[in-house]
Amino acid sequence: MTSPVPLLYDTYYHIYNRGNNRENIFIQERNYHHFFNLYANYIEPVTETFAYCLLRNHFHLLVRIKSEEEMEETLNKKTLKVSGELGSGYASKQFSDFFNAYAKAINSAYGRTGSLFQHPFGRVMITDDLQFWNVIAYIHQNPQKHQFVDDFRDWKWSSYGIISAEKPTKLKREVVLGWFGGKEQYLKLHQEWVSEAQSKWFAKDDYD
């Protein structure tokens, strides 16, 4: 299998991954919390996060990989979990280390062995406004698409409600609302279902 191109600096990506052989990667509610804790340590130092959705057997993220200068600033603070020196594959390695740390925790907690995640993880570069709108709606609509809930707005482990709320968040809420043209348009455009044809722009394959 050909190795994917490393994640590029200062570039937006739809990133997604699922459990190996479609098995669940979130078994209990505490697993979601641990995923977020590890995400803060490994991924926040190298990205800005705009949207997410965690489902039982897979997840979706919309992120911007920070510029090399931004990462250097984070490294100089020496307060977050980053490893090695900066280079062309640095952000990709952070994601790999993140997945490995989470997999080790799940394997230890539930007495399992072997790979938890499918390799390599999915990544699609996002380059224009229409993709931004659609990928965010697609990410948030995923729980309903896969029949985890009747209404995607009810799914707890999604950024949909956080973006439309007022409480503090590390998500780039104002940027997202700016892309949509404000909260009213954000809510309105989420009512329009993202079709399979549209999703092919930013999701090369979908997960069950």
Secondary structure, 3 states (H helix, E strand, C coil): CCCCCCCCCCEEEEEEEEEHHHCCCCCCHHHHHHHHHHHHHHCCCCEEEEEEEECCCEEEEEEEECCHHHHHHHHHHCCCCCCCCCCCCHHHHHHHHHHHHHHHHHHHHHCCCCCCECCCCEEEECCCHHHHHHHHHHHHHHHHHCCCCCCHHHCCCECHHHHHCCCCCCCCHHHHHHHHCCHHHHHHHHCCCCCHHHHCCCCCCCCC
